[in-house]
Amino acid sequence: MLPRGELLEGSHHPAVLGTVLDAADTALHTWEPCWTGFLDPAVREEALQRLEPLADLEVHGDGGFPGAERQCLLLQRRQSELEQQAPAADLAGLEISGNFLFDPAEPADLRQALLSLGTAPETIGDLWMRGDRGGQGVLSSAAAQSLDGRQGRVRSVEVQLQARGIDTLQFPARRQPRRWHSVEASCRLDAVASAGFGVSRTRMAELIRSGQVRVNWGVITRSSRELAPGDRVQMSGRGELAVLTVQPTKRQRWRIELERH
């Protein structure tokens, strides 16, 4: 029996972490591997931190491709290296086709469109745009098949949905970590994130207000939020920006060391 109380104590996501613990209990009692649905990165990080020290449990993540932000967790009893390897998650791709030339969309817009069609949040993995012709994503196989051939709307754009094999998708480029210094007038979220993600400050402020920017995996809607060393800024489809150091300059500005993943 898992020490459930200890594992949930102080959790920032107790409800979702509770479902992960349910899956872990099932795996331990039945000796059968058990997959969770897709988890937000913050929940996944917390679950891994709390579950990996357990001697009898193995935890593996799979989001359909290396570097995926949203992943399913496989929970199973710890096995010897000679025993069967962990099974793959039952995932599929989804093509979202439409003309976004005059109404560009973000991954969050794709997600909202799928949710409006009745798709369960835990069946949706990462989504990404591919220019002005639409986007792609990873879903559970059952969810992708249920959407195959359907039409929907992303913002003002009519889209056609088509299930695809994972191996036919064109995944987002996996970024190599890049570290550099930026000199800014302040440590405000909109200023630092604008410099770090290469987005105009006006556009960044819009993204922050619409809830598409997170700090340490928590949604922040205030552009004026001050950042400090150790803070991590996340944007869906654009990766993560870590604030490493902050130092004042002689001209009353701030020299900020950043690392983008």
ZALO-184960 format. One record per residue (C-alpha): x, y, z; residue in one letter; residue number from 1. Coordinates in pm, 1 decimal, always signed. Layout:
N
+----------+----------+----------+------+-----+
!        X !        Y !        Z ! code ! pos !
+----------+----------+----------+------+-----+
!        X !        Y !        Z !    A ! NUM !
...
+----------+----------+----------+------+-----+
END
This chain:
261
+----------+----------+----------+------+-----+
!        X !        Y !        Z ! code ! pos !
+----------+----------+----------+------+-----+
!     +0.0 !     +0.0 !     +0.0 !    M !   1 !
!   +137.3 !   +339.3 !    -97.4 !    L !   2 !
!   +185.5 !   +596.3 !   +179.4 !    P !   3 !
!    -85.0 !   +808.8 !    +18.1 !    R !   4 !
!   -103.2 !  +1074.0 !   +287.7 !    G !   5 !
!   +270.0 !  +1136.0 !   +276.6 !    E !   6 !
!   +277.0 !  +1145.9 !   -103.4 !    L !   7 !
!     -7.7 !  +1398.5 !   -121.3 !    L !   8 !
!   +114.9 !  +1619.0 !   +162.5 !    E !   9 !
!   +195.5 !  +1968.2 !    +35.4 !    G !  10 !
!   +102.8 !  +1882.9 !   -324.3 !    S !  11 !
!    +17.2 !  +2172.8 !   -554.1 !    H !  12 !
!   -203.3 !  +1940.7 !   -761.5 !    H !  13 !
!   -361.8 !  +1698.3 !   -512.0 !    P !  14 !
!   -664.1 !  +1601.1 !   -725.1 !    A !  15 !
!   -464.7 !  +1504.9 !  -1034.7 !    V !  16 !
!   -180.7 !  +1355.7 !   -831.5 !    L !  17 !
!   -443.6 !  +1144.7 !   -658.0 !    G !  18 !
!   -540.3 !   +985.6 !   -990.9 !    T !  19 !
!   -172.5 !   +907.0 !  -1054.6 !    V !  20 !
!   -151.1 !   +738.9 !   -714.1 !    L !  21 !
!   -463.2 !   +537.7 !   -799.9 !    D !  22 !
!   -287.1 !   +409.3 !  -1111.9 !    A !  23 !
!    +26.0 !   +330.7 !   -910.7 !    A !  24 !
!   -178.4 !   +134.7 !   -655.8 !    D !  25 !
!   -342.9 !    -62.0 !   -935.8 !    T !  26 !
!     -6.4 !   -144.3 !  -1091.7 !    A !  27 !
!   +139.0 !   -261.2 !   -761.2 !    L !  28 !
!   -161.6 !   -474.8 !   -668.0 !    H !  29 !
!   -221.7 !   -637.0 !  -1008.7 !    T !  30 !
!   +141.6 !   -657.1 !  -1125.0 !    W !  31 !
!    +15.6 !   -514.0 !  -1454.8 !    E !  32 !
!   +153.7 !   -191.5 !  -1609.3 !    P !  33 !
!    -87.6 !   +100.4 !  -1584.0 !    C !  34 !
!    -84.6 !   +419.1 !  -1792.8 !    W !  35 !
!   -217.8 !   +756.5 !  -1679.9 !    T !  36 !
!   -372.0 !  +1007.6 !  -1918.5 !    G !  37 !
!   -168.0 !  +1303.6 !  -2041.4 !    F !  38 !
!    -38.8 !  +1517.4 !  -1756.8 !    L !  39 !
!    +64.6 !  +1881.3 !  -1752.8 !    D !  40 !
!   +442.2 !  +1919.2 !  -1704.7 !    P !  41 !
!   +397.3 !  +2060.1 !  -1354.4 !    A !  42 !
!   +196.8 !  +1756.6 !  -1242.0 !    V !  43 !
!   +436.6 !  +1517.9 !  -1413.4 !    R !  44 !
!   +737.2 !  +1676.0 !  -1244.9 !    E !  45 !
!   +569.8 !  +1657.7 !   -905.0 !    E !  46 !
!   +459.4 !  +1296.5 !   -958.3 !    A !  47 !
!   +808.7 !  +1188.8 !  -1064.3 !    L !  48 !
!   +966.0 !  +1366.8 !   -769.3 !    Q !  49 !
!   +735.1 !  +1190.1 !   -525.1 !    R !  50 !
!   +713.8 !   +844.7 !   -683.9 !    L !  51 !
!  +1063.4 !   +773.9 !   -817.3 !    E !  52 !
!  +1214.2 !   +715.9 !   -468.0 !    P !  53 !
!   +969.5 !   +427.4 !   -406.6 !    L !  54 !
!  +1160.1 !   +100.0 !   -419.9 !    A !  55 !
!   +887.3 !   -117.2 !   -574.0 !    D !  56 !
!   +768.0 !   +122.9 !   -844.8 !    L !  57 !
!   +902.4 !   +217.3 !  -1186.1 !    E !  58 !
!   +779.5 !   +531.3 !  -1360.6 !    V !  59 !
!   +829.5 !   +612.6 !  -1729.5 !    H !  60 !
!   +693.4 !   +901.1 !  -1937.2 !    G !  61 !
!   +581.5 !   +904.6 !  -2299.9 !    D !  62 !
!   +444.5 !  +1199.1 !  -2494.0 !    G !  63 !
!   +480.7 !  +1055.8 !  -2842.8 !    G !  64 !
!   +814.5 !  +1220.5 !  -2923.0 !    F !  65 !
!  +1133.0 !  +1331.1 !  -2741.4 !    P !  66 !
!  +1088.1 !  +1657.2 !  -2554.0 !    G !  67 !
!   +707.0 !  +1645.2 !  -2541.0 !    A !  68 !
!   +570.6 !  +1869.9 !  -2266.4 !    E !  69 !
!   +251.5 !  +1676.8 !  -2191.8 !    R !  70 !
!   +319.3 !  +1310.3 !  -2123.9 !    Q !  71 !
!   +145.1 !   +998.3 !  -2000.4 !    C !  72 !
!   +313.6 !   +811.9 !  -1714.4 !    L !  73 !
!   +359.1 !   +438.0 !  -1712.3 !    L !  74 !
!   +348.4 !   +293.0 !  -1360.9 !    L !  75 !
!   +458.5 !    -64.0 !  -1300.2 !    Q !  76 !
!   +628.4 !   -285.8 !  -1047.2 !    R !  77 !
!  +1004.2 !   -263.3 !  -1066.4 !    R !  78 !
!  +1140.6 !   -543.5 !  -1282.2 !    Q !  79 !
!  +1482.4 !   -690.8 !  -1346.2 !    S !  80 !
!  +1667.9 !   -576.5 !  -1658.1 !    E !  81 !
!  +1612.6 !   -921.0 !  -1811.5 !    L !  82 !
!  +1234.9 !   -893.5 !  -1795.2 !    E !  83 !
!  +1013.2 !   -745.9 !  -2064.1 !    Q !  84 !
!  +1062.9 !   -378.0 !  -2142.6 !    Q !  85 !
!   +794.5 !   -122.4 !  -2066.2 !    A !  86 !
!   +510.1 !   -123.3 !  -2320.8 !    P !  87 !
!   +459.6 !   +183.0 !  -2540.8 !    A !  88 !
!   +167.4 !   +417.4 !  -2480.6 !    A !  89 !
!   -129.6 !   +379.1 !  -2717.1 !    D !  90 !
!    -93.4 !   +713.8 !  -2893.3 !    L !  91 !
!   -176.1 !   +851.2 !  -3238.6 !    A !  92 !
!   -129.9 !  +1170.8 !  -3436.2 !    G !  93 !
!   -390.0 !  +1424.9 !  -3544.1 !    L !  94 !
!   -374.3 !  +1658.4 !  -3844.9 !    E !  95 !
!   -566.4 !  +1986.8 !  -3805.1 !    I !  96 !
!   -595.5 !  +2142.9 !  -4150.3 !    S !  97 !
!   -719.3 !  +2495.5 !  -4225.1 !    G !  98 !
!   -619.3 !  +2832.5 !  -4367.4 !    N !  99 !
!   -470.9 !  +3042.6 !  -4085.8 !    F ! 100 !
!   -313.8 !  +3304.6 !  -4313.4 !    L ! 101 !
!   -544.4 !  +3583.7 !  -4193.8 !    F ! 102 !
!   -612.4 !  +3456.6 !  -3841.0 !    D ! 103 !
!   -294.1 !  +3302.0 !  -3695.2 !    P ! 104 !
!   -348.4 !  +3058.4 !  -3409.4 !    A ! 105 !
!   -150.8 !  +2932.6 !  -3111.0 !    E ! 106 !
!   -137.7 !  +2574.8 !  -2973.0 !    P ! 107 !
!   -378.0 !  +2685.8 !  -2698.8 !    A ! 108 !
!   -634.7 !  +2769.4 !  -2968.0 !    D ! 109 !
!   -602.8 !  +2418.0 !  -3111.4 !    L ! 110 !
!   -653.1 !  +2268.0 !  -2766.6 !    R ! 111 !
!   -962.2 !  +2477.7 !  -2702.4 !    Q ! 112 !
!  -1110.0 !  +2367.6 !  -3034.6 !    A ! 113 !
!  -1059.5 !  +1998.6 !  -2948.7 !    L ! 114 !
!  -1211.8 !  +2048.2 !  -2604.9 !    L ! 115 !
!  -1515.7 !  +2216.2 !  -2763.2 !    S ! 116 !
!  -1567.0 !  +1898.6 !  -2967.1 !    L ! 117 !
!  -1596.5 !  +1698.6 !  -2645.9 !    G ! 118 !
!  -1242.0 !  +1563.0 !  -2630.7 !    T ! 119 !
!  -1136.1 !  +1482.6 !  -2273.2 !    A ! 120 !
!   -838.6 !  +1695.1 !  -2156.6 !    P ! 121 !
!   -640.1 !  +1391.6 !  -2041.1 !    E ! 122 !
!   -650.4 !  +1243.2 !  -2393.9 !    T ! 123 !
!   -476.7 !  +1545.5 !  -2553.1 !    I ! 124 !
!    -98.7 !  +1565.4 !  -2560.2 !    G ! 125 !
!   +118.5 !  +1830.5 !  -2723.3 !    D ! 126 !
!    -20.9 !  +2039.6 !  -3008.8 !    L ! 127 !
!   +177.7 !  +2265.0 !  -3241.1 !    W ! 128 !
!   +124.2 !  +2491.5 !  -3541.7 !    M ! 129 !
!   +283.9 !  +2424.7 !  -3879.5 !    R ! 130 !
!   +273.1 !  +2761.3 !  -4051.6 !    G ! 131 !
!    -54.0 !  +2901.3 !  -4186.8 !    D ! 132 !
!   -194.8 !  +2569.2 !  -4310.2 !    R ! 133 !
!   -281.7 !  +2423.4 !  -3972.3 !    G ! 134 !
!   -131.7 !  +2219.2 !  -3693.9 !    G ! 135 !
!    -65.3 !  +1870.7 !  -3562.9 !    Q ! 136 !
!    -79.0 !  +1697.9 !  -3228.5 !    G ! 137 !
!    -49.4 !  +1378.8 !  -3026.9 !    V ! 138 !
!   -358.7 !  +1226.4 !  -2866.9 !    L ! 139 !
!   -461.5 !   +892.0 !  -2727.0 !    S ! 140 !
!   -541.9 !   +655.0 !  -3013.7 !    S ! 141 !
!   -908.0 !   +638.9 !  -2909.8 !    A ! 142 !
!   -940.5 !  +1018.9 !  -2907.4 !    A ! 143 !
!   -767.5 !  +1057.6 !  -3245.5 !    A ! 144 !
!   -995.6 !   +797.6 !  -3401.9 !    Q ! 145 !
!  -1306.6 !   +963.0 !  -3257.0 !    S ! 146 !
!  -1203.7 !  +1291.6 !  -3422.5 !    L ! 147 !
!  -1101.5 !  +1141.2 !  -3756.2 !    D ! 148 !
!  -1297.1 !  +1298.1 !  -4042.8 !    G ! 149 !
!  -1471.2 !  +1556.5 !  -3825.1 !    R ! 150 !
!  -1480.0 !  +1931.1 !  -3884.0 !    Q ! 151 !
!  -1435.0 !  +2203.2 !  -3628.1 !    G ! 152 !
!  -1341.3 !  +2566.8 !  -3580.9 !    R ! 153 !
!  -1017.0 !  +2712.5 !  -3447.3 !    V ! 154 !
!  -1073.3 !  +3081.4 !  -3376.5 !    R ! 155 !
!  -1250.7 !  +3191.0 !  -3698.6 !    S ! 156 !
!  -1099.9 !  +2917.2 !  -3916.4 !    V ! 157 !
!  -1287.8 !  +2606.7 !  -4028.5 !    E ! 158 !
!  -1065.4 !  +2300.6 !  -3989.6 !    V ! 159 !
!  -1067.5 !  +1937.7 !  -4098.8 !    Q ! 160 !
!   -939.9 !  +1671.3 !  -3858.6 !    L ! 161 !
!   -758.9 !  +1356.3 !  -3965.7 !    Q ! 162 !
!   -607.0 !  +1080.1 !  -3751.7 !    A ! 163 !
!   -250.0 !   +990.6 !  -3849.1 !    R ! 164 !
!    +21.9 !   +755.5 !  -3739.7 !    G ! 165 !
!   +273.7 !   +897.0 !  -3494.7 !    I ! 166 !
!   +556.7 !   +826.1 !  -3737.8 !    D ! 167 !
!   +399.1 !  +1049.4 !  -4006.8 !    T ! 168 !
!   +398.8 !  +1366.2 !  -3793.5 !    L ! 169 !
!   +648.1 !  +1648.7 !  -3832.3 !    Q ! 170 !
!   +739.7 !  +1714.8 !  -3472.4 !    F ! 171 !
!   +854.8 !  +2054.5 !  -3344.8 !    P ! 172 !
!  +1228.9 !  +2097.3 !  -3363.5 !    A ! 173 !
!  +1392.8 !  +1993.1 !  -3039.9 !    R ! 174 !
!  +1585.8 !  +2290.3 !  -2906.3 !    R ! 175 !
!  +1935.1 !  +2260.3 !  -2772.1 !    Q ! 176 !
!  +1977.1 !  +2455.6 !  -2447.7 !    P ! 177 !
!  +2102.1 !  +2806.0 !  -2519.3 !    R ! 178 !
!  +2245.7 !  +3039.5 !  -2254.4 !    R ! 179 !
!  +2301.0 !  +3415.0 !  -2296.4 !    W ! 180 !
!  +2275.2 !  +3753.7 !  -2122.9 !    H ! 181 !
!  +2012.7 !  +4018.9 !  -2187.7 !    S ! 182 !
!  +2011.8 !  +4372.3 !  -2049.8 !    V ! 183 !
!  +1661.8 !  +4494.4 !  -1962.4 !    E ! 184 !
!  +1511.1 !  +4804.3 !  -1802.3 !    A ! 185 !
!  +1323.3 !  +4582.9 !  -1554.0 !    S ! 186 !
!  +1271.4 !  +4222.1 !  -1449.9 !    C ! 187 !
!   +903.5 !  +4228.5 !  -1546.9 !    R ! 188 !
!   +766.0 !  +3909.8 !  -1695.6 !    L ! 189 !
!   +669.3 !  +4073.4 !  -2026.1 !    D ! 190 !
!  +1014.1 !  +4227.8 !  -2071.6 !    A ! 191 !
!  +1217.0 !  +3918.4 !  -1989.9 !    V ! 192 !
!   +989.5 !  +3672.1 !  -2172.3 !    A ! 193 !
!   +979.7 !  +3897.5 !  -2478.2 !    S ! 194 !
!  +1360.2 !  +3893.5 !  -2496.3 !    A ! 195 !
!  +1385.5 !  +3524.1 !  -2414.9 !    G ! 196 !
!  +1125.4 !  +3391.4 !  -2657.1 !    F ! 197 !
!  +1185.5 !  +3641.9 !  -2938.8 !    G ! 198 !
!   +831.2 !  +3779.7 !  -2929.8 !    V ! 199 !
!   +739.7 !  +4150.0 !  -2938.4 !    S ! 200 !
!   +659.0 !  +4295.3 !  -2598.0 !    R ! 201 !
!   +307.1 !  +4388.2 !  -2711.8 !    T ! 202 !
!   +239.5 !  +4033.9 !  -2830.0 !    R ! 203 !
!   +390.7 !  +3889.4 !  -2513.6 !    M ! 204 !
!   +161.2 !  +4105.3 !  -2300.4 !    A ! 205 !
!   -136.6 !  +3969.2 !  -2495.6 !    E ! 206 !
!    -21.9 !  +3610.8 !  -2443.4 !    L ! 207 !
!    +23.7 !  +3671.8 !  -2071.1 !    I ! 208 !
!   -322.6 !  +3827.6 !  -2033.2 !    R ! 209 !
!   -480.9 !  +3532.8 !  -2215.3 !    S ! 210 !
!   -322.0 !  +3282.5 !  -1975.3 !    G ! 211 !
!    -76.9 !  +3126.8 !  -2222.9 !    Q ! 212 !
!   +234.4 !  +3199.6 !  -2014.3 !    V ! 213 !
!   +331.1 !  +3018.5 !  -1696.6 !    R ! 214 !
!   +590.2 !  +3089.9 !  -1431.1 !    V ! 215 !
!   +710.6 !  +2779.7 !  -1247.6 !    N ! 216 !
!   +414.8 !  +2602.3 !  -1414.7 !    W ! 217 !
!   +159.1 !  +2837.0 !  -1259.5 !    G ! 218 !
!    -50.3 !  +3051.1 !  -1496.9 !    V ! 219 !
!    +34.8 !  +3420.8 !  -1462.2 !    I ! 220 !
!   -186.1 !  +3690.0 !  -1615.3 !    T ! 221 !
!     +3.0 !  +3997.5 !  -1487.4 !    R ! 222 !
!   +268.4 !  +4133.3 !  -1721.6 !    S ! 223 !
!   +422.1 !  +4325.2 !  -1430.7 !    S ! 224 !
!   +508.3 !  +4009.2 !  -1237.0 !    R ! 225 !
!   +874.2 !  +4043.7 !  -1131.3 !    E ! 226 !
!  +1107.3 !  +3754.7 !  -1208.6 !    L ! 227 !
!  +1395.9 !  +3640.7 !   -989.7 !    A ! 228 !
!  +1682.2 !  +3390.7 !  -1022.2 !    P ! 229 !
!  +1544.3 !  +3038.1 !  -1023.9 !    G ! 230 !
!  +1217.4 !  +3129.9 !  -1194.1 !    D ! 231 !
!  +1119.0 !  +2927.1 !  -1502.0 !    R ! 232 !
!   +887.7 !  +3067.8 !  -1768.6 !    V ! 233 !
!   +692.6 !  +2827.8 !  -1989.6 !    Q ! 234 !
!   +504.3 !  +2886.3 !  -2314.6 !    M ! 235 !
!   +325.7 !  +2601.7 !  -2491.0 !    S ! 236 !
!   +502.0 !  +2520.1 !  -2816.0 !    G ! 237 !
!   +793.5 !  +2753.5 !  -2740.2 !    R ! 238 !
!   +971.8 !  +2569.6 !  -2461.4 !    G ! 239 !
!  +1100.5 !  +2698.1 !  -2129.3 !    E ! 240 !
!  +1306.1 !  +2998.1 !  -2023.4 !    L ! 241 !
!  +1508.8 !  +2981.7 !  -1702.5 !    A ! 242 !
!  +1628.5 !  +3292.9 !  -1518.2 !    V ! 243 !
!  +1975.4 !  +3204.5 !  -1389.6 !    L ! 244 !
!  +2115.0 !  +3529.8 !  -1251.2 !    T ! 245 !
!  +2006.5 !  +3894.1 !  -1220.6 !    V ! 246 !
!  +2258.5 !  +4173.7 !  -1163.4 !    Q ! 247 !
!  +2219.0 !  +4553.7 !  -1165.8 !    P ! 248 !
!  +2424.5 !  +4753.2 !  -1416.7 !    T ! 249 !
!  +2587.1 !  +5093.5 !  -1371.4 !    K ! 250 !
!  +2309.7 !  +5251.4 !  -1578.5 !    R ! 251 !
!  +2031.6 !  +5131.3 !  -1347.9 !    Q ! 252 !
!  +1929.9 !  +4845.3 !  -1572.3 !    R ! 253 !
!  +1939.7 !  +4469.4 !  -1518.3 !    W ! 254 !
!  +2179.3 !  +4218.0 !  -1669.4 !    R ! 255 !
!  +1987.6 !  +3890.2 !  -1679.0 !    I ! 256 !
!  +2141.4 !  +3551.3 !  -1756.0 !    E ! 257 !
!  +1888.1 !  +3331.2 !  -1936.3 !    L ! 258 !
!  +1879.5 !  +2972.0 !  -2052.8 !    E ! 259 !
!  +1619.9 !  +2853.8 !  -2302.5 !    R ! 260 !
!  +1522.3 !  +2490.7 !  -2351.7 !    H ! 261 !
+----------+----------+----------+------+-----+
END
